[in-house]
Amino acid sequence: MAVERALISVFDKTGVLEIAKRLAALKIEILSTGGTAKLLRESGVSVKDVSEFTGWPEMLGGRVKTLHPKVHGGLLYRRNLAEDQNQAQEHGIAAIDLVIVNLYPFETIAGKAGVSAEELIENIDIGGPTMLRSAAKNWESVTVVTDPADYDLVAQELEAMRDTTLATRLALARKVLATTSRYDGMIAT
């Protein structure tokens, strides 16, 4: 199965332009939000805003961008099940095959002297972990990347075979779940 669409939304922009250019060279459609979309667009990479993809605007001061059935349905539907395929088609849900997301820097903000409760609360990422978990749950069909150190591996596999291996997807999904678990643990403490 070929990767046709990627969703990229990162706080840490390290390496994101390079991987986006490699994806664009493969004619993979790129969906993005906010600052990531702006960076990619200003650098000449074709990007579709998630709000255009879903038909819903970003809202509530940016708190709601990717929390939408078209995003999570695109990540979660099982490509090998006819019922899921039929429901996706019936509801206009397009597959999202690759997710590149990293999270707001809660730990860094929490470590600042004099940080306010409001600033801490606004640095609790909701959409990022939710997309990461959705993609990781469907690792058999979706490649999920949260660490810029993994961008080159993913790009190399895509360039070689237009997909990633099952072993790569599983390893990346495990890494994502460890990352989101650690992230939630930091917030809880």
C-alpha positions as CSV (number, residue, x, y, z in Angstrom):
1,M,0.0,0.0,0.0
2,A,1.5,3.3,-1.0
3,V,1.6,6.4,1.2
4,E,-0.6,9.0,-0.5
5,R,-1.2,11.6,2.3
6,A,0.8,12.8,5.3
7,L,-0.2,15.1,8.2
8,I,2.6,17.1,9.6
9,S,2.2,19.3,12.7
10,V,5.3,19.9,14.9
11,F,6.3,22.2,17.6
12,D,10.0,21.3,17.2
13,K,10.7,22.2,13.5
14,T,14.1,20.3,13.4
15,G,14.4,18.5,10.1
16,V,10.7,19.0,9.2
17,L,11.4,21.1,6.0
18,E,13.8,18.5,4.7
19,I,11.4,15.6,5.2
20,A,8.5,17.6,3.8
21,K,10.5,18.3,0.6
22,R,11.3,14.6,0.3
23,L,7.6,13.8,0.7
24,A,6.6,16.4,-1.8
25,A,9.1,15.0,-4.3
26,L,7.2,11.7,-4.0
27,K,3.9,13.6,-4.7
28,I,2.6,12.8,-1.2
29,E,-0.1,15.2,-0.3
30,I,0.8,17.2,2.9
31,L,-1.8,18.3,5.4
32,S,-0.6,20.7,8.1
33,T,-1.6,23.3,10.7
34,G,-0.5,26.7,12.0
35,G,3.2,27.4,12.2
36,T,4.2,24.2,10.5
37,A,2.0,24.9,7.5
38,K,3.3,28.5,7.3
39,L,7.0,27.3,7.4
40,L,6.4,24.7,4.7
41,R,4.4,27.1,2.5
42,E,6.9,29.9,2.8
43,S,9.7,27.4,1.8
44,G,7.8,26.4,-1.4
45,V,6.3,23.1,-0.2
46,S,2.7,22.6,-1.3
47,V,0.5,22.2,1.8
48,K,-3.2,21.8,2.4
49,D,-4.5,23.2,5.7
50,V,-6.2,20.7,7.9
51,S,-9.1,23.1,8.1
52,E,-9.5,22.8,4.3
53,F,-9.3,19.0,4.6
54,T,-11.9,18.8,7.3
55,G,-14.1,21.6,6.2
56,W,-14.0,23.1,9.8
57,P,-11.9,26.1,10.9
58,E,-9.4,26.1,13.7
59,M,-11.2,27.3,16.8
60,L,-11.1,28.1,20.5
61,G,-7.8,30.0,20.3
62,G,-6.2,27.1,18.4
63,R,-7.2,24.5,20.9
64,V,-9.3,22.7,18.3
65,K,-7.5,22.0,15.0
66,T,-7.2,18.3,14.4
67,L,-9.8,16.9,16.7
68,H,-12.2,15.9,13.9
69,P,-13.6,12.7,12.5
70,K,-12.0,13.2,9.1
71,V,-8.6,13.3,10.8
72,H,-9.1,10.5,13.2
73,G,-11.2,8.4,10.8
74,G,-8.4,8.8,8.2
75,L,-5.9,7.5,10.7
76,L,-8.0,4.8,12.4
77,Y,-9.9,3.1,9.6
78,R,-8.7,-0.4,8.9
79,R,-7.7,-0.5,5.3
80,N,-8.1,-4.3,5.2
81,L,-11.8,-4.3,6.4
82,A,-14.5,-3.7,3.8
83,E,-16.9,-2.3,6.4
84,D,-14.3,0.3,7.5
85,Q,-13.6,1.2,3.8
86,N,-17.3,1.5,3.1
87,Q,-17.9,3.8,6.2
88,A,-14.9,5.9,5.3
89,Q,-16.2,6.3,1.7
90,E,-19.8,7.0,3.0
91,H,-18.6,9.8,5.3
92,G,-16.0,11.3,3.0
93,I,-13.0,10.2,5.1
94,A,-9.8,10.0,3.2
95,A,-6.8,7.9,4.4
96,I,-4.0,9.6,6.2
97,D,-1.0,7.2,5.8
98,L,1.8,9.1,7.6
99,V,1.7,11.3,10.7
100,I,4.7,13.5,11.7
101,V,3.8,15.1,15.0
102,N,5.8,16.2,18.0
103,L,4.3,17.8,21.2
104,Y,4.2,21.1,22.9
105,P,7.2,21.5,25.2
106,F,5.3,21.1,28.5
107,E,8.5,20.0,30.4
108,T,10.4,23.0,29.3
109,I,7.6,25.4,30.2
110,A,7.0,23.7,33.5
111,G,10.7,24.2,34.4
112,K,10.6,28.0,33.9
113,A,10.7,30.1,37.0
114,G,7.5,32.0,37.6
115,V,5.4,30.1,35.1
116,S,1.7,30.7,35.5
117,A,-0.9,28.0,35.7
118,E,-2.6,29.4,32.6
119,E,0.7,29.1,30.6
120,L,1.1,25.5,31.8
121,I,-2.4,24.6,30.9
122,E,-2.1,26.1,27.4
123,N,1.1,24.0,26.9
124,I,-0.8,20.7,27.5
125,D,-1.0,19.3,24.0
126,I,-4.3,17.6,23.3
127,G,-4.5,17.2,19.5
128,G,-0.9,16.0,19.1
129,P,-1.1,13.0,21.5
130,T,-4.5,12.1,20.2
131,M,-3.2,12.0,16.6
132,L,-0.2,10.1,17.7
133,R,-2.2,7.5,19.6
134,S,-4.7,7.1,16.7
135,A,-1.9,6.5,14.2
136,A,0.0,4.2,16.6
137,K,-3.2,2.1,17.2
138,N,-3.4,1.6,13.4
139,W,0.3,0.9,12.9
140,E,-0.4,-1.9,10.4
141,S,-1.5,0.8,7.9
142,V,-0.2,4.1,9.3
143,T,3.4,5.3,9.8
144,V,3.7,7.6,12.8
145,V,6.8,9.6,13.6
146,T,7.4,11.8,16.7
147,D,11.2,11.9,16.7
148,P,13.1,13.9,14.1
149,A,15.9,11.3,14.4
150,D,13.5,8.9,12.5
151,Y,12.7,11.2,9.6
152,D,15.6,10.0,7.4
153,L,14.7,6.3,7.9
154,V,11.1,6.9,6.9
155,A,12.0,9.1,3.9
156,Q,14.5,6.4,2.7
157,E,11.9,3.7,2.9
158,L,9.3,5.8,1.1
159,E,11.8,6.7,-1.6
160,A,12.7,3.0,-2.0
161,M,9.2,1.5,-2.0
162,R,6.6,4.2,-1.6
163,D,5.8,2.8,1.8
164,T,7.4,1.8,5.1
165,T,8.0,-1.7,6.3
166,L,5.7,-3.3,8.9
167,A,8.6,-3.6,11.2
168,T,9.4,0.1,10.9
169,R,5.8,1.0,11.6
170,L,5.6,-1.2,14.7
171,A,8.9,0.2,16.1
172,L,7.8,3.7,15.5
173,A,4.3,3.1,17.0
174,R,6.0,1.7,20.2
175,K,8.2,4.7,20.3
176,V,5.2,7.0,20.0
177,L,3.3,5.2,22.8
178,A,6.3,5.5,25.1
179,T,6.6,9.2,24.3
180,T,2.9,9.9,24.9
181,S,3.0,7.9,28.2
182,R,6.0,9.9,29.4
183,Y,4.3,13.2,28.3
184,D,1.2,12.4,30.3
185,G,3.3,11.4,33.3
186,M,5.1,14.8,33.2
187,I,1.7,16.6,33.2
188,A,0.3,14.4,36.0
189,T,3.3,15.3,38.2
